[in-house]
Structures are given as structure tokens and as C-alpha cells.
């Protein structure tokens, strides 16, 4: 816990106030911190945060060109599916369940690379994964990088203000950070390079990986449907990249206790299960906080989990060698067990049963 409490670079307004409670900065303070941390001319260690939002800015023109030049109902449907379902589900599969929680393992590096680049690359693994470990350790407490009690902007701009790793890690703690990311295949800096750049990721490798990824998908979509399809998909990806930054604010009840009996079983934090992110991205958030290392979080019959479908499919074809599935544990712990009456062998008071009583789980 001591490591996770200090692994992120604290904002200028701090994690806690003088009373030990969550520091709740005003909007002006949040924006000031945001633009300060984007300034690569002031400090080159801001490069990863700058790159993250620069990619969003690069995608914005595609969205405008799509809307004002290539708009059609067909392409709108494509854009909707790509942003809401494809990008959302991929974020859950790659960034959430694999990079952060290691909920499954790939058979080899090919399938890891394939899954990593299944969509446009936008969110750097380092910014997401390390801070998400902190989020689980300090959920809804001071130090949680996207604590919903801090307000909408506190969460929305967290990738710049709260999620980058600390720039003053000891070599021992830096090695711990490297270990958190080792399974992802992300090439990390030496400790000396970390002191120069302030990140795990190496700038040239990271930028090159993004350029190659974007070039591949630009060519692929252009060959499939021309520049109109490129604009629709790239614009949709940018829309998702902005929208996903609102998720944790919503997923933790907007700072209020919105948990429902029989739906949100985890009571250790304010996470809630929501139908929309659940269906489009497999993100049943309260279930996930109960079993964070599970490759499946859609445990109930109505909880479709597309991310789990992908992981299970890869397992069936041998591309995923192992995974954790906590559905059985969830049912035993949180679903009421009813014993159906057995089929009787004779009328009257039975002495012999044709079969054992059947156990059925209900919500």
C-alpha cells in the first residue's frame, strides 16, 4: 500500500486537505494544473500527457470532415458501433483486464500484439494501468486518481492531473513500476532514462508504435470504404477517447451513493453496475470491484459481457492459455440458493427419489 500511495505524481493541490480529507480543488485550480502538465516546453517530462491529448486533437478533424462532408446514416451506424462497442470493449479487454489486472494470459507474443492493436491506439498503457492499481487500492479515498467525490472535472482531466507516475521514484520503486507493466510488452526506460523523461515508456518507441498503428488502420479502412469510412472511424475513435474520460465519474455514482440492493453487491466503495457500459463494453463495474482479477465481470444472466466473449473465444482457439473466471464464486456468495422439489418415485409420502434435488441460483 505504501508504494501505491506514492507511485503517482501528486497534483499541486495535493490528495488531502489539512484535515486528512479529500482535497477538492476548484475548477480554476484543476484547469491550471491541467495546462501546466501539458506544457512540454516548460518540462519535457510532460511529453506523455501532452501526447495523449494531442492524439485526440489529431482525430478531431476527421470527425468534422465526416459530419460536414461524408455524413450518411450508414457511416453514422459504423461510427456509433466503432466508438461505443468496438473501442469500449477493446479498452476493457486490453487496458483493463489484461494490462492492469492480468486476468488472462496469452499463449504467445503474437496474440498479445494482435489484441493490443485490434483498434486505433489512443490511451497509453502506462497512464491507464499504473493509476488503475492505485484506484483499486484507494477506491473513493484521497489518492484515488479519479475519485468521483472530487467532481466531474477532477475525473475528466485525471489522465493529466492525477494519473502520471511520480517523477521522484527511487530505483527500487521504479523497478516495482516496471514489474507492473512487464507482462504488457511495453518497452520501458532504464532508471537513468526515467530520470530524463519521467515515464516508464520511451518516447521514440511509443510515438513510433502509435504512428504505425494509425497508418495500418488508415490504409485498412481506406481500402474497405474510402476516405469517408476513414473519417467516420477515426472521428468516432476520437469521440470515444474524450467520452471514456467521463466513465469513472459515472461508474462511482457521481460522488454519491447510488448503489442498489440486489444489483451492486460490493459495499467497499461506491462503484455501481450500469446497463450501458455493461452491454457495450462488458464493464459491470461493481462486479469488477468485487473480483478485479476476473476475466469476466458479467456474472448474472442479463449481464452481457462482450470483453469476456472475446477472451473466451481466444481461449477456445488456443490463443489465451489461462484466465480467471469468478462467476461461480459470485453466485455462491451473492445469489440466493433454492432447492427445487425432486421428482417423486411414488405418490404419497416419498421414501425414494428418482434423482437428487436440483440447486438453482437466483438473484
C-alpha positions as CSV (number, residue, x, y, z in Angstrom):
1,X,0.0,0.0,0.0
2,X,2.8,2.4,0.8
3,X,4.2,2.0,-2.7
4,X,0.8,2.6,-4.4
5,X,0.1,5.6,-2.2
6,X,3.2,7.3,-3.6
7,X,3.6,5.9,-7.1
8,X,1.6,8.7,-8.8
9,X,2.8,12.3,-9.2
10,X,0.6,14.3,-6.7
11,X,-1.1,17.4,-8.1
12,X,-0.2,20.9,-6.8
13,X,-3.4,21.0,-4.7
14,X,-2.5,17.6,-3.1
15,X,-4.5,14.5,-2.4
16,X,-5.7,15.5,1.0
17,X,-6.6,18.8,2.8
18,X,-5.3,19.9,6.2
19,X,-7.9,17.6,7.9
20,X,-6.9,14.5,6.0
21,X,-9.9,14.5,3.8
22,X,-10.0,14.6,0.0
23,X,-8.7,17.8,-1.4
24,X,-11.4,19.2,-3.6
25,X,-9.9,21.8,-5.9
26,X,-11.9,24.5,-7.6
27,X,-12.4,24.4,-11.4
28,X,-9.7,27.1,-11.9
29,X,-7.2,25.0,-9.9
30,X,-7.9,21.9,-12.0
31,X,-7.5,23.7,-15.3
32,X,-4.4,25.5,-14.2
33,X,-2.9,22.1,-13.2
34,X,-4.0,20.6,-16.5
35,X,-2.4,23.1,-18.8
36,X,0.7,23.2,-16.6
37,X,1.2,19.5,-17.0
38,X,0.6,19.7,-20.8
39,X,3.4,22.2,-21.3
40,X,6.2,20.3,-22.9
41,X,8.2,23.5,-23.4
42,X,8.3,24.0,-19.6
43,X,9.1,20.4,-18.8
44,X,9.8,17.6,-21.3
45,X,8.7,15.1,-18.7
46,X,5.1,16.2,-19.6
47,X,5.5,14.5,-23.0
48,X,3.2,11.5,-22.4
49,X,0.3,13.6,-21.1
50,X,0.8,16.0,-24.0
51,X,0.8,13.1,-26.4
52,X,-2.4,11.6,-25.0
53,X,-4.4,14.8,-25.7
54,X,-2.5,15.7,-28.9
55,X,-3.8,12.4,-30.3
56,X,-7.4,13.5,-29.5
57,X,-6.8,16.8,-31.2
58,X,-5.4,15.0,-34.3
59,X,-8.6,12.9,-34.5
60,X,-10.9,15.9,-34.2
61,X,-10.6,17.0,-37.9
62,X,-11.7,13.5,-39.0
63,X,-14.9,13.9,-37.0
64,X,-15.6,17.3,-38.5
65,X,-14.9,16.1,-42.1
66,X,-17.2,13.1,-41.5
67,X,-20.1,15.3,-40.2
68,X,-19.9,18.0,-42.8
69,X,-18.8,16.1,-45.9
70,X,-19.3,12.4,-45.7
71,X,-22.2,12.1,-43.3
72,X,-24.7,9.3,-44.0
73,X,-26.8,7.1,-41.9
74,X,-24.8,4.0,-42.8
75,X,-21.5,5.7,-41.8
76,X,-23.2,7.0,-38.7
77,X,-24.0,3.5,-37.6
78,X,-20.5,2.4,-38.3
79,X,-19.1,5.3,-36.3
80,X,-21.5,4.5,-33.4
81,X,-20.6,0.8,-33.3
82,X,-16.9,1.5,-33.6
83,X,-16.8,4.1,-30.8
84,X,-19.3,2.7,-28.4
85,X,-18.8,-1.0,-28.8
86,X,-15.5,-1.8,-30.6
87,X,-13.4,0.8,-28.8
88,X,-15.2,0.4,-25.5
89,X,-14.9,-3.4,-25.5
90,X,-11.3,-3.3,-26.6
91,X,-10.4,-0.9,-23.7
92,X,-11.9,-3.4,-21.3
93,X,-10.1,-6.4,-22.9
94,X,-6.7,-4.8,-23.2
95,X,-6.2,-1.9,-20.9
96,X,-8.4,-3.0,-18.1
97,X,-8.4,-6.8,-17.8
98,X,-5.0,-7.5,-19.2
99,X,-2.7,-4.6,-18.7
100,X,-3.9,-3.7,-15.2
101,X,-5.2,-6.9,-13.7
102,X,-3.6,-9.7,-15.7
103,X,-6.9,-11.6,-15.7
104,X,-5.8,-13.8,-18.5
105,X,-2.5,-14.8,-20.3
106,X,-1.7,-15.1,-24.0
107,X,-0.2,-18.2,-25.5
108,X,2.5,-16.1,-27.2
109,X,3.5,-12.6,-28.1
110,X,1.7,-12.7,-31.4
111,X,-1.7,-12.8,-29.8
112,X,-0.8,-10.2,-27.3
113,X,0.4,-7.9,-30.1
114,X,-2.8,-8.7,-32.2
115,X,-5.1,-7.8,-29.3
116,X,-3.1,-4.7,-28.4
117,X,-3.5,-3.3,-31.9
118,X,-7.0,-4.5,-32.6
119,X,-8.2,-0.9,-32.7
120,X,-6.7,2.6,-33.0
121,X,-4.1,3.1,-30.3
122,X,-5.0,6.2,-28.2
123,X,-4.6,5.7,-24.5
124,X,-1.0,4.9,-23.4
125,X,-0.9,1.7,-21.3
126,X,1.3,3.3,-18.7
127,X,-1.2,6.1,-17.9
128,X,-4.0,3.7,-17.6
129,X,-2.6,0.7,-15.9
130,X,-0.4,2.0,-13.1
131,X,-3.0,4.5,-11.9
132,X,-5.7,1.9,-12.0
133,X,-3.9,-0.2,-9.5
134,X,-4.0,2.9,-7.2
135,X,-7.7,3.3,-8.0
136,X,-8.4,-0.2,-6.6
137,X,-6.2,0.2,-3.6
138,X,-7.6,3.6,-2.6
139,X,-11.1,3.5,-4.2
140,X,-13.1,6.6,-3.3
141,X,-10.4,7.7,-0.8
142,X,-7.9,10.5,-1.0
143,X,-5.2,9.4,-3.5
144,X,-7.7,7.7,-5.8
145,X,-6.7,9.4,-9.1
146,X,-10.2,9.7,-10.4
147,X,-12.2,10.0,-7.2
148,X,-15.8,10.9,-8.2
149,X,-16.2,12.8,-5.0
150,X,-13.8,15.4,-6.4
151,X,-16.3,16.3,-9.1
152,X,-16.6,15.9,-12.8
153,X,-13.5,17.8,-13.8
154,X,-11.5,16.0,-11.2
155,X,-12.2,12.8,-13.0
156,X,-12.4,14.1,-16.6
157,X,-8.9,15.6,-16.6
158,X,-7.4,12.9,-14.3
159,X,-5.2,11.4,-17.0
160,X,-3.1,14.5,-17.0
161,X,-3.6,15.8,-13.4
162,X,-3.5,12.6,-11.4
163,X,-2.6,9.5,-13.3
164,X,1.1,10.0,-14.5
165,X,3.7,8.2,-12.4
166,X,5.7,10.1,-9.9
167,X,8.9,11.8,-11.2
168,X,10.8,11.2,-8.0
169,X,10.7,7.4,-7.6
170,X,13.6,5.6,-6.0
171,X,15.3,3.0,-8.2
172,X,13.6,0.3,-6.1
173,X,10.1,1.7,-6.6
174,X,10.8,2.4,-10.2
175,X,11.6,-1.3,-10.6
176,X,8.2,-2.1,-9.0
177,X,6.5,0.1,-11.6
178,X,8.4,-1.8,-14.4
179,X,7.1,-5.1,-12.9
180,X,3.5,-3.8,-13.1
181,X,3.9,-3.3,-16.8
182,X,6.3,-6.2,-17.7
183,X,3.6,-8.6,-19.0
184,X,2.2,-5.9,-21.4
185,X,5.2,-6.0,-23.7
186,X,5.6,-2.2,-23.4
187,X,9.3,-1.5,-23.6
188,X,10.3,0.6,-20.5
189,X,13.1,3.1,-19.9
190,X,16.1,2.4,-17.8
191,X,16.2,4.2,-14.5
192,X,18.5,6.8,-16.0
193,X,16.2,7.4,-18.9
194,X,13.3,7.6,-16.5
195,X,15.0,10.4,-14.7
196,X,15.3,12.2,-18.0
197,X,11.8,11.6,-19.4
198,X,9.7,11.0,-16.2
199,X,8.0,8.0,-17.6
200,X,8.1,4.2,-17.9
201,X,7.6,4.4,-21.7
202,X,10.3,5.5,-24.1
203,X,9.2,8.5,-26.3
204,X,10.5,7.3,-29.6
205,X,9.2,3.7,-29.2
206,X,5.8,5.0,-28.0
207,X,5.4,7.5,-30.8
208,X,6.5,5.1,-33.5
209,X,4.1,2.4,-32.2
210,X,1.2,4.9,-32.5
211,X,2.2,6.1,-36.0
212,X,2.4,2.5,-37.3
213,X,-0.9,1.6,-35.7
214,X,-2.7,4.6,-37.2
215,X,-1.1,4.1,-40.6
216,X,-2.2,0.4,-40.7
217,X,-5.8,1.2,-39.8
218,X,-5.9,4.3,-42.1
219,X,-4.9,2.0,-45.0
220,X,-7.2,-0.8,-44.0
221,X,-10.3,1.4,-43.7
222,X,-9.4,3.4,-46.8
223,X,-9.2,0.2,-48.9
224,X,-12.5,-1.0,-47.4
225,X,-14.6,2.1,-47.8
226,X,-12.6,5.1,-48.9
227,X,-11.8,8.3,-47.1
228,X,-15.4,8.7,-45.9
229,X,-15.0,5.4,-43.8
230,X,-11.6,6.6,-42.5
231,X,-13.2,9.8,-41.3
232,X,-16.1,8.1,-39.7
233,X,-13.9,5.6,-37.8
234,X,-11.1,7.9,-36.8
235,X,-13.6,10.6,-35.8
236,X,-15.5,8.0,-33.7
237,X,-12.3,6.9,-32.0
238,X,-11.6,10.5,-31.0
239,X,-15.2,10.8,-29.7
240,X,-14.7,7.7,-27.6
241,X,-11.3,8.9,-26.3
242,X,-13.0,12.0,-24.8
243,X,-16.1,10.2,-23.6
244,X,-14.2,7.5,-21.8
245,X,-12.7,10.1,-19.5
246,X,-16.2,10.6,-18.0
247,X,-16.6,7.0,-17.2
248,X,-15.3,6.7,-13.7
249,X,-17.3,9.7,-12.5
250,X,-20.4,8.0,-13.7
251,X,-19.3,4.5,-12.6
252,X,-18.9,5.6,-9.0
253,X,-22.2,7.3,-8.7
254,X,-21.1,10.9,-9.5
255,X,-19.7,11.1,-6.0
256,X,-22.9,9.9,-4.3
257,X,-24.0,6.6,-3.0
258,X,-26.1,5.2,-5.9
259,X,-25.7,1.5,-5.1
260,X,-28.8,-0.7,-5.3
261,X,-29.6,-3.7,-3.2
262,X,-29.5,-6.9,-5.2
263,X,-27.6,-5.2,-8.0
264,X,-24.5,-3.7,-6.5
265,X,-23.1,-6.3,-4.1
266,X,-19.7,-4.7,-3.4
267,X,-20.1,-2.3,-0.5
268,X,-16.4,-1.4,0.0
269,X,-16.6,1.6,-2.4
270,X,-19.2,3.5,-4.5
271,X,-18.9,1.6,-7.7
272,X,-22.1,0.7,-9.5
273,X,-23.2,-1.7,-12.2
274,X,-24.7,0.3,-15.2
275,X,-26.5,-1.2,-18.2
276,X,-24.9,1.0,-20.9
277,X,-21.2,0.4,-20.2
278,X,-22.1,-3.2,-19.3
279,X,-23.7,-4.0,-22.6
280,X,-21.4,-2.0,-24.9
281,X,-18.1,-2.7,-23.2
282,X,-18.5,-5.5,-20.7
283,X,-17.9,-3.1,-17.8
284,X,-20.1,-4.2,-14.9
285,X,-18.1,-2.0,-12.6
286,X,-19.4,-3.1,-9.2
287,X,-18.9,-6.7,-10.1
288,X,-15.4,-5.9,-11.3
289,X,-14.6,-4.2,-7.9
290,X,-15.7,-7.4,-6.2
291,X,-13.5,-9.6,-8.4
292,X,-10.9,-7.3,-10.1
293,X,-8.8,-10.2,-11.4
294,X,-11.6,-12.0,-13.1
295,X,-11.6,-12.1,-16.9
296,X,-15.4,-11.9,-16.8
297,X,-17.5,-9.3,-14.9
298,X,-20.9,-10.1,-16.3
299,X,-22.0,-12.6,-13.8
300,X,-25.8,-12.5,-13.9
301,X,-27.9,-13.8,-16.8
302,X,-28.8,-10.4,-18.2
303,X,-25.2,-9.1,-17.9
304,X,-23.8,-9.5,-21.4
305,X,-20.0,-9.2,-21.3
306,X,-18.5,-8.7,-24.8
307,X,-15.0,-8.5,-23.4
308,X,-15.4,-11.9,-21.9
309,X,-16.7,-13.3,-25.1
310,X,-13.5,-12.2,-26.9
311,X,-11.3,-13.6,-24.2
312,X,-13.3,-16.9,-24.1
313,X,-13.1,-17.1,-27.9
314,X,-9.3,-16.7,-27.9
315,X,-9.2,-19.4,-25.2
316,X,-11.2,-21.8,-27.4
317,X,-8.8,-21.4,-30.3
318,X,-5.7,-21.7,-28.1
319,X,-4.6,-18.0,-28.2
320,X,-5.3,-17.5,-24.5
321,X,-3.6,-20.1,-22.3
322,X,-5.3,-19.3,-19.0
323,X,-7.8,-17.0,-17.4
324,X,-9.6,-16.4,-14.1
325,X,-13.4,-16.6,-14.1
326,X,-15.1,-15.7,-10.8
327,X,-18.7,-16.3,-11.8
328,X,-19.0,-19.4,-9.7
329,X,-17.6,-17.6,-6.7
330,X,-20.0,-14.7,-7.2
331,X,-23.0,-17.0,-7.4
332,X,-22.1,-18.8,-4.3
333,X,-21.6,-15.6,-2.4
334,X,-24.3,-13.3,-3.7
335,X,-27.1,-15.4,-5.3
336,X,-29.8,-17.0,-3.2
337,X,-29.9,-20.8,-3.4
338,X,-33.2,-22.6,-3.8
339,X,-33.7,-26.3,-3.8
340,X,-36.3,-27.5,-6.3
341,X,-38.6,-30.2,-5.2
342,X,-37.4,-33.6,-6.5
343,X,-39.4,-35.9,-8.8
344,X,-41.1,-38.4,-6.6
345,X,-41.0,-42.1,-7.3
346,X,-44.4,-42.9,-5.7
347,X,-47.4,-40.9,-4.7
348,X,-48.0,-40.1,-1.1
349,X,-45.0,-39.7,1.3
350,X,-41.9,-40.4,-0.7
351,X,-39.1,-42.6,0.5
352,X,-37.1,-42.9,-2.7
353,X,-36.2,-40.2,-5.2
354,X,-35.7,-40.7,-8.9
355,X,-32.9,-38.1,-8.7
356,X,-31.1,-35.7,-6.3
357,X,-32.7,-32.3,-5.5
358,X,-31.6,-29.7,-8.0
359,X,-29.9,-26.5,-6.8
360,X,-30.9,-23.3,-8.6
361,X,-29.4,-19.9,-8.1
362,X,-31.5,-16.7,-8.4
363,X,-30.6,-13.1,-7.9
